[in-house]
Amino acid sequence: AQTGHVLESVRFGLYTADIIDENQCASFFTVEIEDMDCMTTGIAEWTSQGIHILPNPIIDSRFILDLGGVSPDRLEVELIDITGKLVDRWALQYPTERTELYFHDQHTEGIYMLRMSDAQRSITQKVIIR
């Protein structure tokens, strides 16, 4: 196996890597680098709570965010495309356990990441828009 570029001192965020083999076959993957404080304190807590996006795939311009018992005072929800571009955002004050959200604009069908963050925690889940 051959390795390419090694990145050091990477800031947290969403990154996409393109992999091209000797036959010019290309593939890519997206990885999220999170703030270390969020990784050690928030990810495990929110994952165990069972946050769900319903339906997934999202068929029309609305979806339900089921927080599974998590009740933050403020929740930032961001929809990110596979290139890492922020395409939609919601700022929720005292969201209910099941909050219905609507897209602000029409989005192309495909795979997206939905990142949910409060003051101490962050979690990202894959969603499909059809």
C-alpha atoms as a printed R data frame, in Angstrom:
    type eleno elety resid chain resno       x      y       z
1   ATOM     1    CA   ALA     A     1   0.000  0.000   0.000
2   ATOM     2    CA   GLN     A     2   1.164  3.467  -0.800
3   ATOM     3    CA   THR     A     3   0.432  6.476   1.334
4   ATOM     4    CA   GLY     A     4   0.068  9.978   0.051
5   ATOM     5    CA   HIS     A     5  -0.028 13.239   1.868
6   ATOM     6    CA   VAL     A     6  -0.136 13.361   5.650
7   ATOM     7    CA   LEU     A     7  -1.946 16.309   7.157
8   ATOM     8    CA   GLU     A     8  -0.804 17.651  10.490
9   ATOM     9    CA   SER     A     9  -2.322 20.290  12.772
10  ATOM    10    CA   VAL     A    10  -5.728 19.859  11.133
11  ATOM    11    CA   ARG     A    11  -8.503 22.017  12.547
12  ATOM    12    CA   PHE     A    12 -11.832 20.398  13.298
13  ATOM    13    CA   GLY     A    13 -14.331 20.334  10.443
14  ATOM    14    CA   LEU     A    14 -15.604 18.186   7.581
15  ATOM    15    CA   TYR     A    15 -12.983 17.007   5.036
16  ATOM    16    CA   THR     A    16 -13.281 15.098   1.762
17  ATOM    17    CA   ALA     A    17 -10.402 13.008   0.398
18  ATOM    18    CA   ASP     A    18 -10.148 11.920  -3.246
19  ATOM    19    CA   ILE     A    19  -8.408  8.603  -3.904
20  ATOM    20    CA   ILE     A    20  -7.224  7.856  -7.466
21  ATOM    21    CA   ASP     A    21  -5.532  4.542  -8.314
22  ATOM    22    CA   GLU     A    22  -3.073  3.749 -11.109
23  ATOM    23    CA   ASN     A    23  -6.001  2.996 -13.480
24  ATOM    24    CA   GLN     A    24  -7.470  6.452 -12.817
25  ATOM    25    CA   CYS     A    25 -10.412  4.932 -10.925
26  ATOM    26    CA   ALA     A    26 -11.501  7.502  -8.390
27  ATOM    27    CA   SER     A    27 -13.247  7.270  -5.077
28  ATOM    28    CA   PHE     A    28 -13.757  9.713  -2.259
29  ATOM    29    CA   PHE     A    29 -14.691  9.664   1.367
30  ATOM    30    CA   THR     A    30 -15.663 12.271   3.903
31  ATOM    31    CA   VAL     A    31 -14.387 12.383   7.454
32  ATOM    32    CA   GLU     A    32 -15.297 14.745  10.245
33  ATOM    33    CA   ILE     A    33 -12.604 15.893  12.650
34  ATOM    34    CA   GLU     A    34 -14.273 17.061  15.837
35  ATOM    35    CA   ASP     A    35 -13.038 19.235  18.661
36  ATOM    36    CA   MET     A    36 -11.392 16.874  21.160
37  ATOM    37    CA   ASP     A    37 -13.565 18.144  24.019
38  ATOM    38    CA   CYS     A    38 -16.653 17.202  22.031
39  ATOM    39    CA   MET     A    39 -15.259 13.772  21.200
40  ATOM    40    CA   THR     A    40 -14.551 12.836  24.775
41  ATOM    41    CA   THR     A    41 -17.617 14.286  26.465
42  ATOM    42    CA   GLY     A    42 -20.429 14.649  23.976
43  ATOM    43    CA   ILE     A    43 -20.340 12.048  21.236
44  ATOM    44    CA   ALA     A    44 -20.757  9.018  23.485
45  ATOM    45    CA   GLU     A    45 -23.468 10.713  25.532
46  ATOM    46    CA   TRP     A    46 -25.563 11.718  22.528
47  ATOM    47    CA   THR     A    47 -25.014  8.439  20.682
48  ATOM    48    CA   SER     A    48 -26.268  6.455  23.669
49  ATOM    49    CA   GLN     A    49 -29.357  8.669  23.825
50  ATOM    50    CA   GLY     A    50 -30.447  7.479  20.360
51  ATOM    51    CA   ILE     A    51 -30.974 10.616  18.259
52  ATOM    52    CA   HIS     A    52 -32.906  9.792  15.070
53  ATOM    53    CA   ILE     A    53 -33.818 11.584  11.838
54  ATOM    54    CA   LEU     A    54 -37.214 10.521  10.510
55  ATOM    55    CA   PRO     A    55 -37.753  9.586   7.780
56  ATOM    56    CA   ASN     A    56 -34.350  8.725   6.427
57  ATOM    57    CA   PRO     A    57 -34.278  8.951   3.456
58  ATOM    58    CA   ILE     A    58 -36.010 12.342   3.581
59  ATOM    59    CA   ILE     A    59 -38.624 12.299   0.829
60  ATOM    60    CA   ASP     A    60 -40.030 15.817   0.875
61  ATOM    61    CA   SER     A    61 -38.842 19.127   2.305
62  ATOM    62    CA   ARG     A    62 -39.472 18.237   5.955
63  ATOM    63    CA   PHE     A    63 -38.171 15.790   8.533
64  ATOM    64    CA   ILE     A    64 -38.470 15.073  12.233
65  ATOM    65    CA   LEU     A    65 -35.511 15.308  14.556
66  ATOM    66    CA   ASP     A    66 -36.101 12.854  17.412
67  ATOM    67    CA   LEU     A    67 -33.742 13.858  20.227
68  ATOM    68    CA   GLY     A    68 -34.310 10.654  22.202
69  ATOM    69    CA   GLY     A    69 -34.563 12.317  25.599
70  ATOM    70    CA   VAL     A    70 -31.812 14.918  25.102
71  ATOM    71    CA   SER     A    71 -33.131 18.361  26.011
72  ATOM    72    CA   PRO     A    72 -30.644 21.155  25.280
73  ATOM    73    CA   ASP     A    73 -31.555 24.812  25.779
74  ATOM    74    CA   ARG     A    74 -30.248 25.632  22.304
75  ATOM    75    CA   LEU     A    75 -29.497 23.319  19.401
76  ATOM    76    CA   GLU     A    76 -27.702 24.190  16.180
77  ATOM    77    CA   VAL     A    77 -28.584 21.866  13.271
78  ATOM    78    CA   GLU     A    78 -26.560 22.017  10.052
79  ATOM    79    CA   LEU     A    79 -27.079 20.189   6.754
80  ATOM    80    CA   ILE     A    80 -23.742 19.614   4.973
81  ATOM    81    CA   ASP     A    81 -23.304 18.201   1.466
82  ATOM    82    CA   ILE     A    82 -20.651 15.608   0.548
83  ATOM    83    CA   THR     A    83 -18.182 18.331  -0.438
84  ATOM    84    CA   GLY     A    84 -18.353 19.772   3.087
85  ATOM    85    CA   LYS     A    85 -20.427 22.806   2.068
86  ATOM    86    CA   LEU     A    86 -23.033 24.043   4.552
87  ATOM    87    CA   VAL     A    87 -26.340 24.025   2.650
88  ATOM    88    CA   ASP     A    88 -28.941 24.620   5.384
89  ATOM    89    CA   ARG     A    89 -29.001 25.617   9.058
90  ATOM    90    CA   TRP     A    90 -31.503 25.782  11.900
91  ATOM    91    CA   ALA     A    91 -31.016 27.431  15.306
92  ATOM    92    CA   LEU     A    92 -33.485 25.935  17.782
93  ATOM    93    CA   GLN     A    93 -34.304 27.406  21.200
94  ATOM    94    CA   TYR     A    94 -35.582 24.791  23.681
95  ATOM    95    CA   PRO     A    95 -36.385 22.136  21.047
96  ATOM    96    CA   THR     A    96 -38.964 19.520  21.935
97  ATOM    97    CA   GLU     A    97 -38.036 15.834  21.942
98  ATOM    98    CA   ARG     A    98 -39.549 15.480  18.447
99  ATOM    99    CA   THR     A    99 -38.999 18.644  16.406
100 ATOM   100    CA   GLU     A   100 -40.250 19.017  12.832
101 ATOM   101    CA   LEU     A   101 -37.868 20.917  10.542
102 ATOM   102    CA   TYR     A   102 -38.387 22.252   7.006
103 ATOM   103    CA   PHE     A   103 -35.725 22.900   4.388
104 ATOM   104    CA   HIS     A   104 -35.258 26.583   3.604
105 ATOM   105    CA   ASP     A   105 -34.408 25.795  -0.032
106 ATOM   106    CA   GLN     A   106 -34.764 22.873  -2.436
107 ATOM   107    CA   HIS     A   107 -31.815 20.471  -2.186
108 ATOM   108    CA   THR     A   108 -30.452 18.051  -4.783
109 ATOM   109    CA   GLU     A   109 -31.052 14.359  -4.145
110 ATOM   110    CA   GLY     A   110 -28.081 12.678  -2.526
111 ATOM   111    CA   ILE     A   111 -26.171 11.923   0.658
112 ATOM   112    CA   TYR     A   112 -25.720 14.645   3.257
113 ATOM   113    CA   MET     A   113 -24.484 14.944   6.836
114 ATOM   114    CA   LEU     A   114 -26.705 16.429   9.533
115 ATOM   115    CA   ARG     A   115 -24.643 17.887  12.385
116 ATOM   116    CA   MET     A   116 -26.383 18.696  15.676
117 ATOM   117    CA   SER     A   117 -24.527 20.737  18.307
118 ATOM   118    CA   ASP     A   118 -25.222 22.365  21.625
119 ATOM   119    CA   ALA     A   119 -22.801 24.229  23.908
120 ATOM   120    CA   GLN     A   120 -20.919 21.058  24.931
121 ATOM   121    CA   ARG     A   121 -21.739 18.277  22.471
122 ATOM   122    CA   SER     A   122 -21.883 17.506  18.799
123 ATOM   123    CA   ILE     A   123 -23.016 14.533  16.745
124 ATOM   124    CA   THR     A   124 -23.191 14.011  12.985
125 ATOM   125    CA   GLN     A   125 -25.471 11.569  11.197
126 ATOM   126    CA   LYS     A   126 -25.749 10.639   7.524
127 ATOM   127    CA   VAL     A   127 -29.054 11.469   5.805
128 ATOM   128    CA   ILE     A   128 -30.283 10.799   2.298
129 ATOM   129    CA   ILE     A   129 -32.489 13.271   0.434
130 ATOM   130    CA   ARG     A   130 -34.710 11.947  -2.332
